[in-house]
Amino acid sequence: MMTDVTRLPVVELRDRLAAGALSALEVAEGFLARCEAVEPEVRAFAFLDPEHVRAQARRLDEHRKSGRPLGRLHGLPVALKDTIDTADMPTENGTAVDKGRRPEEDAVAVSRLRQAGALIFGKTVTTELAYFAPGPTRNPHDLERTPGGSSQGSAAAVAAGMAPLAVGTQTAGSVIRPAAFCGIVGFKPSFGLIPRSGVLTQCRELDTLGTFARDLEGAALLAEGLQGHDEGDPDTRPLAALPLLSACGEMPPYQPLFAFVRGPTWDQAAADTVEAFAELAGALGEIGGTGPDGEGICDEVELPEEFAEGIEAQLRLQHVGIARNYGHYLDRHGELMSPVLRQAVEQGRALSAIEFLNAKDWAAVLRDGLDRLFERYDAILTPAAPGEAPRDLAITGKPAFNALWTLLGLPAVTLPLLAGENGMPLGVQLVGRKGEDERLLRTAAWLQRSLTADDASTTTREAKLA
């Protein structure tokens, strides 16, 4: 029987490609067929050229036949948010102003993907300049609901089975939130782990590349291939590469401890989110028993009131970045810009230098304030979004449960472990200490394994499209 490549776990797909059990062209054809079936409804892609996909696949198969070494991502299709420069495809940043824009060279992240043997599958829809005005993409679980933003196309493409892997960016909640809404895994690594040269800049102090997959191992594998120092990105550092994939398969040296944090935006959590997380915290007690000191493995931890300042600090930094980096769009083509983006530019321009510097200071102060928490707990447990994806395609939802962790540069991952009152996915977000991405992924994998496998609310949810 023919293998449905779109349903294979990412690591298994990689291994079959490496062993020659599947050719890159066979894999490409499988995902192209899926795109033909569901893309007209989901509308996840800003650019998809099937013949270009096939040409890349044939070159990868020829490379294999030559006997030369294979890259770690050989033959794996990867979809890219349309804010990431590609020399062989348009990069239009979700705005009519950049329609037809074709970069002269690849972003550093894209170069690394090609070097690793990945097949660049296409460019996915982003909101206007990766802010809040949505594109045409719809949620594969319910076409009347938003897929989130701003990496909406990347999340929807993976959730609908049109690509096994995708790359997005996050400045507030643009990886974690759409992954949660679409019922897949989203991984936002520590700030500075993945270089951003050749990626649309919204706010240098916040912008972070992240990965999407239907399983944790896939998201880790992709991030592992993207990480590393880049002289063109001053926020990266020359450090040894982290073995992110292997961390997902390791057993923790001791039973993980979780800090259930409601956070300063808990009043925005929907009723089904509140109920679901109460049940999850209780389930952790039943699954894990007690921790090494005889206490429960999931404690509720209340953050000091000062952390509420972090929400405003993130927004100030983002608005200043938008004013600085998008101001020229408004000045030259204001008639083509959405009201929400024009307002953000104006708000950023109204902020003083003192307000900007104070916001940067808050990031360092609050991050230091969490050090003692991470000395005891392996991860913060908190919602990935206020609730289910809103039934409104004119909005992308709120980054209320993401912005604080983005400000602090902490690694975060969302797992599709829960369901809301309408059967839509609810993401469980785990947050780790900056630079300890391996520990976070190991803890996330433990959590997945520990939850009852046959409970429909604790397994990766299939998109409802046929």
N, C-alpha and C positions, 0 to 999 in steps of 0.2 A: 504494500500500500504506500501511496505517496505521503511523505511527511509534511504536515502543515507547519512550515518553519515559523509562522507568525505566533505559534503557541509554545514554542520551545523556550525554556529558561535561557537567559542570555549566556551563561557560562557553558551550558550544554551546546548551544548553537556555536559558540566560539570553538569548542573542542571538536565538534563535527567538521567545521571548516578546516581546522588545523590538521585533522587526520585525513582529510580528503573525502570523507563520507558525504559531504555536501560541497558543491562548487559555489563560488561567489555569485555566479550568474543564476544558479538555482535559487539561492537565497533572495537575490534581488527580485527575481520574477515572482516569488511568493509574496513579498511585501508590495510589489507593484500591483499585483492582482487584488490584494486587500484594499489598496488605495483606490483602485478603480471601483470597488464595490461600495465603499463608505465615504470617501472624500467628498463627493457631491453634497452629502448631508452634514458632515462634520466641519468641512472647510478649514482644515488645520494648516494647509500649506500656502505660503505666499509665492513659492516657486517650486515646481516639480517637473523635471524633464525626463520622462522614462528612457528615452534613447541615451541621454547622458549618463543615467544610472547604469544602463546596460553596458555602455562603453567602459565605464570605470570597472565594472565587474569583470569584463573580459580581460582588461589589463591585469587585474589582480589574479585571475586564473592563469594568465600567461606567466606572471611572476612566480607562481607556485610551480608551474611546469619547468621553469628554468632551474629549479633546485636551490635557489637562493633562500636565505633564512626568511621566515615569516614574521611579521610584526605581531605584537600581542593582541591587536584588534583585527587581524586579517579577515577581510570579507564582511565584517559586521557593519550593517547600515546605521548611520548616525544622522539624525536630523538636527539642523542648527537654527536657532532663533535668528530672525532676520535683522538682527543688530550686530551680527558677527560677520566680519568681512570675508568674502570668498572671491578669489580672482576669476573663477570660471562660472560664477553665477551672480545675479544681481543681489545687492544688499540695500534695501530701500527704507529700513528703519521704521516701517509702519506709517510713513507720512507721504502725502502726495508731493511734497517738496522734493523728496529724494527719488521719485519715480524714475526708473531706468538707470539709477546709479550703479556702476560696476567698478568695484575697487581694483586697483592695480596689483595688489598682492593679498595673500591670505593673512588673516589674523594668526598670531602665534599659536593659539589653541588649534586652529584648523591645520596648520603645518604639522603640529604634533600628531594630530589624528591621521593625516595622510602618511606620515612616517611610520606610524604604527599599523598601517595597512587597512585603516577604516575606509568604508565607502561613504562618501558624503552624499546623503540621500536627497537632500533638498533643503529649502529654507522655510521655516515655519512662521506663521503669523504672530506678530507682536502687536501690542497696543501702540497707539501713536507715540513714537519716540520713547517707548517702554514706560509710559506713564499710565493714566487711567482711562483714556478714551479707547473703547474696545474696538477690535477688528471683527471680522465676520465669523470667527470660530465659535462652535457650539459644543456643549458638553456631551460626550458620547453616551453617557448614562441617561440623559434626558435632554433632547435637543432644544427644549425651551429654557434650559438653565445655562448660566454662564459657566465657562470652563475656568474662570479666574483670569488673572493677569499678573504681570504683563507677558509672561512666557506661556501664553494661552495655547498657541499652536503646538509647542513642544510637548506640553502635558497631554493635550487631546490626541495628538498623533500616536503617542505611546499607548494611551488608554484604549484607543480604538484599534490597536494592533497594526497600525500602518508603518511603524518603525519600532525596532526593539530598544533603541536608545535615542536620547535627545539631549541637547545642551541648551540651557537658558541662562538668564542672569537675574540677580536679586539685588535691589536697592532698599526695599522695605520688606516685601513678602512675596516676590514674584517667582520664586521656585517652590517654596513650601506650600503656599496657598493654592495655586492651580493643581499641584500634585494631589493635595488633599481633596479638592473638589472633584477631580477626575478619578480618584481611587487608585492611585499608583504610588510608587516610591519617589520622593524627591530628596536630594541630598545637596545642602548648601555647605560646603566645607569652610574651614577657618578662613577668615579674610587674608588674602595674600597667598593662598596655597596654589591657585591657578592663575596664570598671567592673563591680563586683559588687553594687551597691545592689539590693536586692530578691532576692538569692540567699542561700540558707541558708548561714550562717557556721559553718564548722567551726574554722578557725584563720586569723585575719586575716593573720598573717605568711606564710602559705603558699598560701591559696586562690587559684586562677587559673582563669578560664574558658578553654576551648579548643574547637576545632572539628573536625568529622569530615566526610569526603567520600571518594568512591572515587578521586579524583584530587587531586593537589597543588594545582592551580589552584582547585578548588572550596573546599578548606580555607582557602586564602589569601583568596579573594573574600569568604567569610563573615567571617573575622577582620577584614578591612579595613572591613567595614560595622559592626562592633561596637566598634572601637577608639575611644579618645578620653577626654578629661578628664570627670570627673563630680564635682561638689562634694560629693556624698554619699559618695564613696569617697576617703578621704584618701591612698590609695596610688597614685592616678592623678595625672598631671601635665598641665598645659596645653601640649602639644607639637603640632607640625605632624603631620598624619596621614601614616602610612607607606604608600607605594604597594605594598602587599604582592603584589597580583596581577601587576602589571607586572614585579616582580622575578623571578617564575617564568619569564617569557619572555625575560629578559635573558641575554646571554652574560657570564660573569665577565670582568673586565678582564685577568685572567691565570689560568692553569690552577690550579684549587683544590688546596689541600694539606689532607690529612686526618690527624688524630692518632687512631690506633686506641688507645683506652683500655679496658683490661680492668676497671679500677676495683676498689674494695675488696671487692666482692661477687662477683668472678669465680668463686670456688669454688662458687657456686650455679648457674652456667651448665651446661645439659645438654650431653651429648656432641655431639649434632647441632648445637647452637649453636656450640660451640667449633670444630667442623669447618667449618661454613658460613662463619664469620667469617674463618677462615684462608684459605678459598678466595676470599672477597670481597676481602680485602687483596691476595691475589695477582693477582686479576683487575684491580684498580685499577692495579697496576704495568704490566700488559700493555696496558690501555686508554690510560692516561695517559702512558706513557713516563716521562719524567723531568720534575721541576719546574724552575723558573727557575734554580736554583743547581746543576743537574745531579744532584740527589738524587731519590729516589723521591717519588711524590706521596702516599704513605701510610706514615707512620712509626708504629711502636709507641711509645707514650709511657707511662711508668710514673708514676703520681701519687705524691707523697710520702705517707708513712704517716699523716700528720695528716688526710688526707681520709677515713680510716675514722671519724674523730670526727664527720664530717658526717652519717653514717647515724644515729648515736645522737642527734645534735642535732635532726635533722628529726623523729625519733620523739618526743623530749621536747616540742618545740614543738607537735606535733600532739596529743599527749595532754593538754597543758595547755589547748589550745584546746577540745578535746572536753569536758574537765571544766568549763570556764567556760561554754561555749555549750550543752551538752547535759545539764548537771547537773540542771536542773529537770525534764527528762524522767524521769530516774532517780528523783528525789525524789518525784515525783507519780505516776508510772506505771511504777514499776520492774518490775512483773509483766509488762508488755508489751514489755520490752526484752530483746534477745538477750544471752546470757552474754558474748559478745565485746565488745559495746558497754558493758555494765556494768563489765567489767574495765578497759576503756580509761578510763572516767570515774574509777574508783578509782585507777588508776595516775597519772592527771593530778593528782588531788587530793593524792597523796602527794609530788609533786615540790615542791621549795622554790623560792622566788623567785630565789635565786642560780643554781640549775640552769637555770631558764628564761632568765635574762639571759645566762648563759654560752652557752646554745644559740644565742641571737640573735647574740652576738658571733662565734661560729664561722662563721655564714653570711657575715658581712662579711670575715672573715679569709681564708676559703677562696676566696671570689669574687675577692678581690684577688690571691690566689696564682695564679689562672688567667690573669691579664692578659698575662703574658709568653707563655703558650702561644698565646693568640689573636692576638698580634702576628705569629706565624709561620703558624699554621694557620687555615684558614677554618672548620673545624668539627671537633668531636670525633665520632668514629665508634665506636659501641658498641651492644650489643644493646638492644632495647626491652623484653625480658622474658627470663627465664632459659631459656625454651624454648617448645615448643608449648603451646597452651591445655591445662591439665590435664583429664583425663577424670574430672571430679568436679564435679557441679553444686552441691555443698555448700560449695565454696570459690571464690574469685575469682582465685587466683594471687598471686604476691608482687611488690611494687613495688621489688624489689631493685636494678633498673637505672634507676630513675626518681627515687627519693627524694632523692638527692644533688643532682641538677640542679634539682629543685623547691625545695629548701632555698635554693639560690643564686639563684633567680629567673631562671634562664637560659632562653632560648627553646629548644624541642626539637620535633622532628618525627619521626614514624616512617613509613617507606615499606615497602610490602609487596613486598619484593624477593627474599625467600628462602623456602625450604620446609624443613620438618623431616623426620625419618625416616618419619613417617606421612602425609606430604603436606599437613600443616597449615601455615598461614602462620607464618613467622618474620619479625618486624619488624626493620628496620635503623633505629636511632635516630641522628639527627644532632643535636648540641647546639652552640649558638652563644654568642657573648658577649652579655651582657645589653644590650638596646637595639638590637642589630644583627639584628633579625628579617629585614630585607630580605636581608642578606648570607647568612643561613642558608637562606632559601627559594631564593635564586638558586643556592646551592651544591647544595641538594637536587635542584633541577631539572636541574642539570648532571649529577649522579650518575645520575639516571634516564635521561637521554638517552644517556649514555656506555655504559651496560650493554647488552649484546646484546638487541635487542628480541624476537628469536624464541626466546630461552631461557625456557622456562616458569617457571623458578625466579626470574626477574628481571622478571616482569610482574605487574600487579595480578591477583590470583587471584579467580575467580568463586566465589561461594558455591555449595555443592553442591545447594541446594534447587532443584527444577525451577521 
